[in-house]
Amino acid sequence: MSALTSVLRWAAGADITLTDPDFDDQQLLYLIDQHALAGRLLRRLPAGPQWLRYRLGVPVAQQFADTLTRAAAHIRAIDDIVAALGDQPPPILVKGMATGLLTGDEHLLRCGDIDLVCADGASLIEVLTGLGYQRTRQPFLHELGELTRDGIEIDVHAYLPVPAYGAVGCTDFSSPEHGETWRQPRRPSAMNPIRHDRLADGGAVTVGRVSVADPCLLAIVLCAHAFLNFTNMWSLSHRAKPCVKLAELADLHDLVRHKDFDPARFAALVDDLDAHDAVRWAGWASTTLLGSNPLPVPAGTEPFPRCLWWDFWAHIPADREALLLPGWFDLSAVSALADRIELDSGRHAPAWSVEVYRDERQATVTVGLPQRTDAATERGRVDFGTIGTEWVLSGGELTAVGGHHAIALLPGRRVRLCYHLADTTAQVLVGVAEQDAAGTLLSAVLLPAVLLSRIPVGAR
C-alpha cells in the first residue's frame, strides 16, 4: 500500500514499520481527520520515525485539541438534552466519542455528529426543538431526523440496524455474457434492530449525563455500521468519505480489551442479533488493514457481496487502497458487470428511455418515463461515481437529493438533470424503479454503462 495509507494504518494500530516519507502532508492531515485518528496518531508519534514527528507533530496536536474542544461541547449538549427530558429515559450515545468515554481514554475520542438512540423519538425531537435545534434532515428508515444548533448535529435514531446478507449470501453472482440482461431475483437482505431498551441494558453513565452501551453491544454497533457502509455502494453521502473508517476498526481492539468485555456475552449477542455477517466482515477488514482480528469470532473471507441499488447485488472487488480514500466508488467495475440489470419481480419493467449529452465538463441526463403508470412512486438514480442523484416522482411532485445543479420535470413525463463534472469521466449509471403505495418494489432496471457523448445515447 502507499506511503499515505501506511501512515493511516500505523496510526490506527497496525504493526508495520514506516520507511517511506513520500506523501503530501496536507492530504495526509485531511485523511487523518476523515478517519478520526488524530488522538491515536498523537499518542503513537513518540514511537515513530523522527521525520514523521517533525512533519506532523504540531498539526496533529492541533487537530486533537480541536477534537477535545468539540467533545466538551458535545458532552454539554447531551447534558442539556438529558436534563430537559426530566424523568424520561435518557438517550444512548453510539459511535463517535462513545468508545473514548467508555474506556476513559481521551486519545480515542472522535467527534462528528452526535448519534443518539432514543426511547421516544417524538419526545426527544420536541426537547431538541425547545432547546433551539433546527431540523436539517428529514426522517429516513431508522433515522428520525437530523437537528442542528450552533454547528452541533444530532442524529436521532429509533434503533440501530444490524444488517445481514440473508438470502443474498447464498447466491451465485455470475454475471451474464456481455450484451445480455442480468435478471436478478428478489433476494431480500436481513436486518435486526438494536433498540433503546437493549442498549440501556448494561449501559454506563460515563461523563456527566452521557450514557453509552456496554463494550459488547458497542462493538456490534461499530461492526454493523462499518459493514453497512461497505456493502451499501449506492449511498451518495458516503462517497466523499473513506469507505472504511479506520477509527471504527481500531475501536474494536480497544473495546475487546475493556475490563467489562465478555466474550461469551458477545457471542450470545452475535447469535441473538444475527450479526454474524457484520462481525465476520469486521474481522476480515481489521485483519486486512490492521493486521489482526481482535474479535472472538473467526474472520470472514472474500468475496463480500455489495449492494448496487435496491435489490441489485454483485461481487465488486475491494481495492485495499481505495477503501481508505474518498472517492472509492469504481464505476468501471460496475459497468463491467452487464449492459442492463433488471429485477425479476414478475412485472415487466416499463418502457423508459435515457438520453445523455456531454459538452466538455457539462452533462445533461434526460430520463423519459412512460406516459401512464399504476405505480404510486417512481424512483430514479443517476450516478457518475463521484457525484450522483436520487430522485423521486410521486403524486406529480419531483424531489431529489444529490450533486446535480439543476433538475426539472418536463412535459411528457421527462426528468432532466444537469451536472458540472470535475473530471473527464465517460460513463454514467442510470436506474429507474417503481413502488406501490406500501413502498414495495414493483420493478427496477439499472443501466451500468451509459456512455457520455455530445449526442444522445438513445433509448434503452
C-alpha positions as CSV (number, residue, x, y, z in Angstrom):
1,M,0.0,0.0,0.0
2,S,1.1,3.6,-0.5
3,A,3.1,5.7,2.0
4,L,-0.1,7.8,2.6
5,T,-2.3,4.9,3.7
6,S,0.6,3.2,5.5
7,V,0.7,6.1,7.9
8,L,-3.0,5.9,8.4
9,R,-2.9,2.2,9.2
10,W,0.1,2.7,11.6
11,A,-1.8,5.4,13.4
12,A,-4.8,3.0,13.8
13,G,-2.5,0.4,15.4
14,A,-1.1,-1.7,12.6
15,D,2.2,-3.3,13.5
16,I,4.2,-2.0,10.5
17,T,7.4,-0.1,10.0
18,L,7.2,3.3,8.3
19,T,10.1,3.9,6.0
20,D,8.5,5.9,3.1
21,P,8.1,9.6,3.7
22,D,6.8,10.3,0.1
23,F,3.4,11.7,0.8
24,D,1.7,15.1,0.8
25,D,1.3,16.4,4.3
26,Q,-1.9,18.3,3.7
27,Q,-3.5,15.3,2.1
28,L,-2.5,13.1,5.0
29,L,-3.8,15.5,7.6
30,Y,-7.1,15.6,5.7
31,L,-7.3,11.8,5.8
32,I,-6.3,11.7,9.5
33,D,-9.3,13.9,10.1
34,Q,-11.6,11.8,7.9
35,H,-10.5,8.6,9.7
36,A,-10.7,10.3,13.1
37,L,-7.2,9.3,14.0
38,A,-5.7,12.5,15.5
39,G,-5.7,11.3,19.1
40,R,-4.3,7.8,18.2
41,L,-1.6,9.2,16.0
42,L,-0.6,11.8,18.5
43,R,-0.2,9.1,21.2
44,R,1.9,6.9,18.9
45,L,4.1,9.6,17.4
46,P,6.9,9.4,20.0
47,A,7.5,5.8,18.9
48,G,7.5,6.6,15.3
49,P,10.3,7.8,13.0
50,Q,11.7,11.3,13.6
51,W,10.7,12.6,10.2
52,L,7.1,11.8,11.0
53,R,7.2,13.6,14.3
54,Y,8.9,16.6,12.7
55,R,6.3,16.9,9.9
56,L,3.1,16.0,11.7
57,G,3.6,16.7,15.4
58,V,2.3,20.3,15.5
59,P,-0.7,20.0,13.1
60,V,-1.9,16.7,14.6
61,A,-1.7,18.1,18.1
62,Q,-3.9,21.0,16.9
63,Q,-6.3,18.6,15.3
64,F,-6.6,16.7,18.5
65,A,-7.0,19.9,20.6
66,D,-9.9,20.7,18.3
67,T,-11.4,17.3,18.9
68,L,-11.2,17.7,22.6
69,T,-13.0,21.1,22.3
70,R,-15.7,19.6,20.2
71,A,-16.1,16.6,22.6
72,A,-16.5,19.0,25.5
73,A,-19.2,20.9,23.6
74,H,-20.9,17.6,22.7
75,I,-21.0,16.4,26.3
76,R,-22.5,19.7,27.4
77,A,-25.1,19.4,24.7
78,I,-26.1,15.9,25.8
79,D,-26.2,17.1,29.4
80,D,-28.7,19.8,28.5
81,I,-30.8,17.3,26.5
82,V,-30.9,14.7,29.3
83,A,-31.8,17.5,31.8
84,A,-34.6,18.7,29.6
85,L,-36.0,15.2,29.3
86,G,-36.5,15.1,33.0
87,D,-37.8,11.7,34.2
88,Q,-37.9,10.2,30.6
89,P,-35.3,7.6,29.8
90,P,-32.1,9.3,28.6
91,P,-30.9,8.6,25.0
92,I,-27.9,6.3,24.4
93,L,-24.8,7.6,22.6
94,V,-23.4,5.3,20.0
95,K,-20.4,5.6,17.7
96,G,-18.4,8.9,17.7
97,M,-17.0,9.6,21.1
98,A,-18.7,6.6,22.8
99,T,-15.5,4.4,22.9
100,G,-13.4,7.2,24.3
101,L,-15.9,7.9,27.0
102,L,-16.4,4.2,27.9
103,T,-12.7,3.5,28.1
104,G,-11.8,6.8,29.8
105,D,-9.0,7.3,27.2
106,E,-9.3,10.7,25.7
107,H,-7.0,9.8,22.8
108,L,-9.8,7.6,21.5
109,L,-12.3,10.5,21.3
110,R,-13.6,11.3,17.9
111,C,-16.4,13.8,17.1
112,G,-18.5,14.1,14.1
113,D,-22.2,14.4,14.7
114,I,-23.9,13.0,17.8
115,D,-25.8,9.7,17.2
116,L,-28.5,9.2,19.9
117,V,-30.8,6.2,20.1
118,C,-34.0,7.2,21.9
119,A,-36.8,5.5,23.8
120,D,-39.4,8.0,22.4
121,G,-38.4,9.9,19.3
122,A,-41.3,12.4,19.4
123,S,-40.3,13.5,22.9
124,L,-36.7,13.8,22.1
125,I,-37.3,15.8,19.0
126,E,-39.7,18.1,20.9
127,V,-37.0,18.6,23.5
128,L,-34.4,19.4,20.9
129,T,-36.7,21.9,19.2
130,G,-37.3,23.5,22.5
131,L,-33.6,23.9,23.0
132,G,-33.2,25.7,19.7
133,Y,-32.2,22.9,17.4
134,Q,-33.5,23.2,13.8
135,R,-34.3,20.2,11.6
136,T,-31.7,19.8,8.9
137,R,-32.6,16.4,7.5
138,Q,-35.9,14.6,7.2
139,P,-36.6,11.1,8.6
140,F,-35.3,8.1,6.7
141,L,-35.7,4.5,7.7
142,H,-34.4,4.2,11.3
143,E,-33.2,7.8,11.4
144,L,-35.9,10.0,12.8
145,G,-34.1,13.1,11.5
146,E,-31.0,15.4,12.0
147,L,-31.3,18.5,14.1
148,T,-28.6,21.2,14.3
149,R,-27.7,24.1,16.6
150,D,-24.6,26.2,16.6
151,G,-22.7,23.7,14.5
152,I,-23.7,20.6,16.6
153,E,-25.5,18.0,14.6
154,I,-27.6,15.4,16.4
155,D,-28.9,12.3,14.6
156,V,-31.9,10.9,16.3
157,H,-32.3,7.1,15.8
158,A,-35.3,4.9,16.6
159,Y,-33.0,2.0,16.5
160,L,-29.7,0.9,15.0
161,P,-29.8,-1.7,12.2
162,V,-27.7,-4.8,12.2
163,P,-27.6,-5.8,8.5
164,A,-27.1,-9.4,7.3
165,Y,-26.9,-10.9,3.9
166,G,-29.9,-13.2,4.4
167,A,-30.8,-14.8,1.1
168,V,-28.1,-12.7,-0.6
169,G,-25.4,-14.7,0.9
170,C,-26.5,-17.9,-0.8
171,T,-26.5,-16.6,-4.3
172,D,-24.4,-17.2,-7.4
173,F,-23.5,-13.7,-8.7
174,S,-22.0,-14.8,-12.0
175,S,-23.0,-12.1,-14.5
176,P,-24.2,-13.0,-18.0
177,E,-22.3,-12.7,-21.3
178,H,-21.7,-9.2,-22.5
179,G,-24.8,-7.7,-24.0
180,E,-27.3,-9.8,-22.1
181,T,-29.7,-8.6,-19.5
182,W,-28.8,-9.7,-16.0
183,R,-32.0,-10.7,-14.3
184,Q,-31.7,-10.7,-10.6
185,P,-34.4,-12.4,-8.5
186,R,-35.6,-10.8,-5.3
187,R,-33.1,-11.6,-2.6
188,P,-34.1,-9.7,0.5
189,S,-31.2,-9.0,2.8
190,A,-31.9,-9.2,6.6
191,M,-31.8,-6.7,9.4
192,N,-32.2,-6.9,13.1
193,P,-32.8,-3.7,15.2
194,I,-30.9,-2.7,18.3
195,R,-33.4,-0.6,20.2
196,H,-33.0,1.7,23.2
197,D,-34.0,-0.9,25.8
198,R,-31.3,-3.3,24.7
199,L,-28.7,-0.6,24.6
200,A,-29.7,0.6,28.0
201,D,-29.3,-2.9,29.4
202,G,-25.8,-2.8,30.9
203,G,-25.3,0.8,29.8
204,A,-22.9,3.1,31.7
205,V,-23.0,6.7,32.6
206,T,-19.5,7.9,31.7
207,V,-19.2,11.6,31.8
208,G,-21.9,13.9,33.2
209,R,-25.2,12.5,32.0
210,V,-23.9,10.8,28.8
211,S,-24.9,7.1,28.6
212,V,-23.2,4.6,26.3
213,A,-23.8,0.9,25.7
214,D,-21.6,-1.8,27.2
215,P,-18.4,-2.8,25.3
216,C,-20.0,-5.9,23.8
217,L,-23.0,-4.1,22.3
218,L,-20.9,-1.1,21.3
219,A,-18.6,-3.4,19.4
220,I,-21.5,-5.0,17.5
221,V,-22.8,-1.5,16.7
222,L,-19.5,-0.5,15.2
223,C,-19.2,-3.7,13.2
224,A,-22.8,-3.2,11.9
225,H,-22.2,0.4,10.9
226,A,-18.9,-0.3,9.1
227,F,-20.4,-3.3,7.4
228,L,-23.4,-1.3,6.1
229,N,-21.1,1.4,4.8
230,F,-19.0,-1.2,2.9
231,T,-21.9,-3.1,1.4
232,N,-24.1,-0.1,0.5
233,M,-22.3,1.2,-2.5
234,W,-25.2,3.4,-3.6
235,S,-25.0,5.8,-0.6
236,L,-24.3,9.1,-2.2
237,S,-23.5,10.9,1.1
238,H,-20.7,8.3,1.9
239,R,-18.8,8.9,-1.4
240,A,-16.9,11.9,0.0
241,K,-15.7,9.8,2.9
242,P,-13.4,6.8,3.1
243,C,-15.4,3.6,2.6
244,V,-13.9,2.1,5.7
245,K,-13.1,4.4,8.7
246,L,-10.0,3.1,10.4
247,A,-11.1,4.5,13.8
248,E,-14.0,2.2,13.9
249,L,-11.8,-0.9,13.4
250,A,-9.3,0.4,15.9
251,D,-12.1,0.9,18.4
252,L,-12.9,-2.8,18.2
253,H,-9.4,-3.6,19.5
254,D,-9.9,-1.3,22.5
255,L,-13.4,-2.5,23.3
256,V,-12.2,-6.1,23.4
257,R,-9.5,-5.1,25.9
258,H,-12.1,-3.4,28.1
259,K,-12.5,-4.9,31.6
260,D,-16.2,-5.4,31.0
261,F,-15.9,-7.1,27.6
262,D,-17.3,-10.6,28.0
263,P,-16.6,-13.0,25.0
264,A,-19.5,-15.2,26.0
265,R,-21.9,-12.3,26.1
266,F,-20.5,-11.0,22.8
267,A,-21.1,-14.4,21.1
268,A,-24.6,-14.6,22.5
269,L,-25.4,-11.1,21.2
270,V,-24.0,-12.0,17.8
271,D,-26.3,-15.0,17.7
272,D,-29.3,-13.1,19.0
273,L,-28.9,-10.2,16.6
274,D,-27.8,-12.3,13.6
275,A,-24.7,-10.2,13.5
276,H,-22.5,-12.9,12.1
277,D,-22.1,-11.3,8.7
278,A,-21.2,-7.9,10.1
279,V,-18.8,-9.3,12.7
280,R,-17.0,-11.6,10.3
281,W,-16.7,-8.8,7.8
282,A,-15.2,-6.6,10.5
283,G,-12.8,-9.3,11.4
284,W,-11.7,-9.6,7.7
285,A,-11.4,-5.8,7.4
286,S,-9.3,-5.5,10.6
287,T,-7.0,-8.4,9.6
288,T,-6.6,-6.9,6.1
289,L,-6.0,-3.3,7.1
290,L,-4.6,-3.5,10.6
291,G,-3.0,-7.0,10.7
292,S,-5.2,-8.8,13.2
293,N,-8.8,-9.7,14.1
294,P,-9.5,-8.7,17.7
295,L,-13.0,-10.2,17.9
296,P,-13.6,-13.7,19.5
297,V,-15.2,-14.8,16.2
298,P,-13.4,-16.1,13.1
299,A,-12.9,-13.5,10.4
300,G,-14.8,-13.9,7.2
301,T,-13.3,-14.4,3.8
302,E,-13.9,-12.7,0.4
303,P,-15.9,-12.2,-1.6
304,F,-18.4,-10.0,0.2
305,P,-21.4,-9.1,-2.0
306,R,-22.2,-5.4,-2.2
307,C,-25.4,-3.6,-3.0
308,L,-25.6,-1.5,-6.2
309,W,-29.1,-0.2,-5.8
310,W,-32.2,-1.6,-4.1
311,D,-32.2,-5.4,-4.6
312,F,-29.3,-5.4,-7.0
313,W,-26.2,-7.1,-5.6
314,A,-22.8,-8.1,-7.1
315,H,-19.3,-9.2,-6.2
316,I,-17.3,-6.0,-6.6
317,P,-13.5,-6.4,-5.8
318,A,-12.4,-4.4,-2.8
319,D,-9.3,-2.5,-3.5
320,R,-7.5,-2.1,-0.2
321,E,-6.0,1.3,-1.0
322,A,-9.3,2.7,-2.3
323,L,-11.2,1.6,0.8
324,L,-9.2,4.1,2.8
325,L,-9.7,7.1,0.4
326,P,-12.6,9.3,-0.5
327,G,-14.0,8.7,-4.0
328,W,-13.7,4.9,-3.6
329,F,-16.6,4.1,-5.9
330,D,-15.3,2.5,-9.0
331,L,-17.8,3.0,-11.8
332,S,-15.8,1.0,-14.3
333,A,-16.0,-2.1,-12.1
334,V,-19.8,-1.7,-12.0
335,S,-20.0,-1.1,-15.7
336,A,-18.2,-4.3,-16.5
337,L,-21.0,-6.4,-14.9
338,A,-23.7,-6.2,-17.6
339,D,-25.3,-3.7,-20.0
340,R,-28.6,-4.0,-18.2
341,I,-29.6,-5.4,-14.7
342,E,-33.3,-6.0,-14.2
343,L,-35.2,-7.1,-11.1
344,D,-37.0,-10.4,-11.9
345,S,-40.2,-9.4,-10.0
346,G,-42.8,-10.9,-12.3
347,R,-43.7,-7.5,-13.6
348,H,-42.3,-6.2,-16.8
349,A,-40.3,-3.0,-16.4
350,P,-41.9,-0.1,-18.1
351,A,-40.6,1.3,-21.3
352,W,-38.4,4.2,-20.4
353,S,-35.5,5.9,-22.1
354,V,-32.4,7.8,-21.3
355,E,-30.6,10.4,-23.3
356,V,-27.2,11.7,-22.2
357,Y,-25.3,14.7,-23.6
358,R,-21.8,15.7,-22.7
359,D,-20.2,19.0,-23.6
360,E,-16.8,19.5,-22.0
361,R,-17.5,19.3,-18.3
362,Q,-21.2,19.8,-18.5
363,A,-23.6,16.8,-18.7
364,T,-27.3,16.6,-19.1
365,V,-29.3,13.4,-18.4
366,T,-32.9,13.1,-19.5
367,V,-35.0,10.2,-18.4
368,G,-38.2,9.6,-20.3
369,L,-40.9,7.8,-18.3
370,P,-44.0,6.0,-19.7
371,Q,-47.0,8.3,-20.2
372,R,-49.1,6.2,-17.8
373,T,-48.2,4.1,-14.7
374,D,-50.1,2.4,-11.9
375,A,-47.1,2.8,-9.6
376,A,-47.6,5.1,-6.6
377,T,-43.9,6.2,-6.8
378,E,-41.2,6.2,-9.4
379,R,-37.6,6.5,-8.3
380,G,-34.5,7.2,-10.3
381,R,-30.8,7.2,-10.0
382,V,-28.1,9.0,-11.9
383,D,-24.5,8.2,-10.8
384,F,-21.2,9.4,-12.2
385,G,-19.2,7.7,-9.4
386,T,-18.0,10.9,-7.8
387,I,-21.4,12.6,-7.7
388,G,-25.0,11.4,-8.4
389,T,-28.6,11.9,-7.7
390,E,-31.5,10.0,-6.2
391,W,-34.8,11.4,-7.4
392,V,-38.5,10.6,-6.5
393,L,-41.6,11.3,-8.5
394,S,-44.8,10.8,-6.5
395,G,-48.2,12.5,-6.9
396,G,-46.8,14.6,-9.7
397,E,-44.1,16.1,-7.4
398,L,-40.5,15.7,-8.2
399,T,-37.9,15.7,-5.3
400,A,-34.2,14.9,-5.4
401,V,-31.0,14.8,-3.4
402,G,-27.5,14.7,-4.8
403,G,-24.9,16.6,-6.7
404,H,-26.9,17.9,-9.7
405,H,-27.0,21.7,-10.2
406,A,-30.5,21.6,-11.8
407,I,-33.4,19.2,-12.1
408,A,-36.8,19.6,-13.8
409,L,-39.9,17.7,-14.7
410,L,-40.5,18.4,-18.3
411,P,-43.7,17.9,-20.4
412,G,-44.2,14.3,-21.5
413,R,-43.0,13.0,-18.1
414,R,-39.4,13.6,-18.7
415,V,-36.9,14.1,-15.8
416,R,-33.9,16.3,-16.8
417,L,-30.8,16.6,-14.6
418,C,-27.8,18.8,-15.2
419,Y,-24.3,18.4,-13.8
420,H,-21.0,20.2,-13.6
421,L,-18.4,17.4,-13.8
422,A,-15.0,17.9,-12.2
423,D,-13.3,15.1,-14.2
424,T,-13.5,13.6,-17.7
425,T,-15.5,10.5,-16.8
426,A,-17.1,8.9,-19.8
427,Q,-19.7,6.8,-18.1
428,V,-22.8,7.2,-16.0
429,L,-25.1,4.7,-14.3
430,V,-28.8,5.2,-14.6
431,G,-31.7,3.4,-13.0
432,V,-35.5,3.6,-12.6
433,A,-37.7,1.7,-10.1
434,E,-41.4,1.6,-9.3
435,Q,-43.0,1.2,-5.9
436,D,-46.6,0.7,-4.8
437,A,-48.4,2.7,-2.1
438,A,-46.9,0.5,0.6
439,G,-43.4,1.0,-0.7
440,T,-43.0,-2.5,-2.2
441,L,-40.6,-2.6,-5.1
442,L,-42.6,-3.5,-8.2
443,S,-39.8,-3.2,-10.8
444,A,-36.3,-1.9,-11.2
445,V,-33.8,-1.5,-14.0
446,L,-30.2,-0.4,-13.8
447,L,-28.1,0.5,-16.8
448,P,-24.5,0.4,-15.6
449,A,-22.7,1.5,-18.8
450,V,-24.3,4.5,-20.4
451,L,-21.6,6.3,-22.4
452,L,-21.3,10.1,-22.3
453,S,-21.1,11.8,-25.7
454,R,-22.0,15.1,-27.5
455,I,-25.1,13.4,-29.0
456,P,-28.0,11.5,-27.4
457,V,-27.2,7.9,-26.4
458,G,-30.7,7.0,-27.4
459,A,-33.5,4.9,-25.8
460,R,-32.6,1.9,-23.6
